[in-house]
Amino acid sequence: MHPAVIDPNSTEILPVAFHPVLWVAAAGVFAVIILQSVIYLRAIRKAGAEARLTDRQVGRAVRAGAVAAIGPSLAVALVAVSLLPLFGTPAVLTRIGLVGSAAFDVAAAGLAAGTQGAQLGGPTYTQKVFAIGFAAMTLGGLVWMVTALILTPILSRGDKALRRVNPAVMTVVPAAALLAAFFTLAFAETVKSPVHLVTLLVSAAVMGLCLLGAKYLKKSWLHEWGLGIAIVVALAVAYFMTAT
């Protein structure tokens, strides 16, 4: 819509939430993501050749990563759909779908709306409040990216220094960091309710069975589909537990 129809005091969010400028910005972000993906895929093939990996092995690794991303992507999509009435499609695409966190973005927008004496989705949720909330979410995401841009070279130098002292350290530290991060996230969910705990245990059991099946049954596809299968089964269990 034309900017002239925008009224900061209006509670009609659609004129600003679906403004052409936001669509152009969203398209630009996705164009960058597609370009990055192409660059990374080319780099993967080049690195694979240098590491003496066959095209088949590289293809299997890429396919495994793509399949493993299906489950988490579905979860993000469900969250995004629930936020569409609040923020509109362009804002959700650029925030939740790419560099944002649903919990952070909603909290940031809520705090920003609170500074104006308004509430997200309420009768006081005006176009002005939407713009302020969207700005808060965007600035938060910007800090994340700038922090990563600054700290990555610094941590890279630390990585090289540790490898010179003891190369074995950097084979353990990344794995330990990942395990600690996932354990922290998982443990935070288990204390919410028995359903959360059972869901976690079921997903872990299914993933373990898939890995064992891949090893002893010589079914390599179980490695690729294991995470997706575990997520679907765990979600089904959680659904039936909450439905009864």
N, C-alpha and C positions, 0 to 999 in steps of 0.2 A: 504494500500500500504506500501511497505518497506520504512523506513526512508531515504534510500539512494536516492530516487527519489525526495525528498523534496528540493526545491530551494527557499530560502528566497526572491529572487528577481522576482520569477515567478508570473504571474497574474492568474495562474491556481490554484484556491482555493480548488478544489475537493481533491487533494492528502492529504491535512491537515485537511480539514473540515470533511472528512469521514475516517480519520485515525483509524486503529483498536484500538489504545489506547483510543481514545475518545469514541468509542463504548463500550469498557469494562468499562470505567468510568460511562457512562450513564446507563449501565446495573446494575452497583453497586449501583447507586443512587436509581434506581427503586426498587431494591431488598430491600433496607433499607425502602423505602416508604411502600412496601407491608408488611414487617415485622411490621412496626409501626401500620399499619391499623389493622392487626390481633390482636396486643396487645391492641389497643384501643377498638376494638369490644368486646374482652373478658372483659376488664375493665368496659365497658358499661353494660354488662350483670350482672356483679358482683355488680356494683353500683345500678343497677335497682332493684335487689333483696333486697339489703339493704334499698332502699327507698320504698319498698313495691309496686313496679311496676310489672305488669304482663308481661309475654313474649310478649303478643299481643301489649301492650302499648309501650314497648321498640322497637318492630319491626316497629310499625307505626312511631315512632320518627326517627329511622334510615332511613326508607324509605322516609320520608318527607325531610330529609337532603340530601339524594341521588338525589331525584327529583329536589330539589331546586338548586343543583349544576349543573344541565344540562345546563341551560341557560348561566351562566357565563363561563362554560367550552367550550361551542360552540364559545363564543366570543374570548376566549384565543386561541382556535384552528384556528380561522380565522386569528388572528394576527400571529400565529406561521407559518402558510402556507405562508404568505406574506414575512416572514423573512428567509425562507429556502434558497433562492438563495444567501443571504448574508452570513449566518453563517453555513449552513449545518444542517442535521438532528440531530446528537448527541448534538451539542451545543444548538440548539433550545429546544430539549427535556429536557436537564438539567437546562436550564436557564428560558425560557419563561414558560415552562410547569409545573415547580415545585416551585422554590423559586424566580423567577425573575419577573420583571415588564417590559413590552415591551417598555414603554416610557423611563424608566431609562436605560435599556440595550442598546437601540439604541443610546441614548444620550452619554452614557459612551463610547461605541465603537467609536462613531463619534468623540468625543473629543480625544480619544487615537489615532485614525487615523490622526487627525489634527496635533498632535505633530510630526508626521512623514511627514507632508506635503502631506498627501493622503486623499482620500475621499472614503467613503464606497460605494462599487459597481462600482467605477469609474475605469479609466484606470490605476491609481496608486495603486489600491487595490491589494497588493501582499500578498503572504503567510506570510511574516513577519508582515505586517500590520494586517492581520487576527489574528495572534497569539497575538499581542499586544492588539487588541480590545477585544478578548476573555478573555485575562487575566484581563483587566479592568472590564469587566462585572462580572467575577468570584470573584474578590476581593471585588467589591461592594456588591455582595450577601453574601460573607463571613462576612463582617462587620455587615450586617443586622442580621445574625444568631448569631454571637458572642454577639452583643448588646442584643438580646432577651435572650440569655443564662445568661448574667450577670444581666440584669435588672429584669428578672422574679422573682428570689428569693427576691430581694430588694422590689419590688412592693408587693409581697406576704406578707412580714412582715408588710408593711404599711396597707395592707388590713386587717390583723388580728388586728392591733392597732386601726383602725377606727371602726371595729366591736365591740371591747370592749367598746369604748366610746359611740357609737350609732349604733346599728345593722341596723337601718332603712336606714342609710346613704348609705351603700353598696348595698341596693336594688334599690337606685335611681341613684347612680353614674354610674354603667355600662350601664344602659339604656340611660342615658343622653349622655354618651360618644359615644355610637353607633349612636344615633340620630344626634349628632353634626357631626360625621365623615361622615355619609351618606348625611346629608344636605349640607356639604361643597363640597363633590364630585358632588352632583347633581346640586348645584348652579353654580359650575364652568362650567358645560356643558350647562346650559340654556343660557348663555350670548354669546355663539358661533354663534348661528343662530336661526331663528324662528323654524326651523325643530327640533333642539335639544329641545327647550322649549315644543313644541307640543308632542314630543316623551315622554318626562318626564311626562307631564300631562296625556297622554293616559295610560302609564304604571301604574301610580298611581291610575287612575280611575278603570282600569281593576283589579288591585290588590284589591282595596276596594270592588268592586263588588264580587270578589271571596270570600273574607272574610265574607261579608254579606250573600252570598249564603250558605256558609258553616254553618253559625250560624242559619239562619232562615229556610233554606231548609233541614237542617240536613244532608248535604252532606260533610262528613269529607274529602273526597278525594280532595275537592276544597282547603283545607288547604295545602295539599301536592303538588298539581299541580299549585297553584295560581301564584307563582313566574315565573314558566316556561311559563304559559299562558300569563302573563303580558309581558314578554320579547318578545315572538313571535308576539303578537298583536302589540306591540310598534314598533318592527322592520318592520313589514308589513306596518304600517302607515308611517314610515320614508321612506321606499322604494318608496311607491306611491307618497309621497310628493316630493321626489327628482327626480322621473321619469317624472313628469308632467312639 
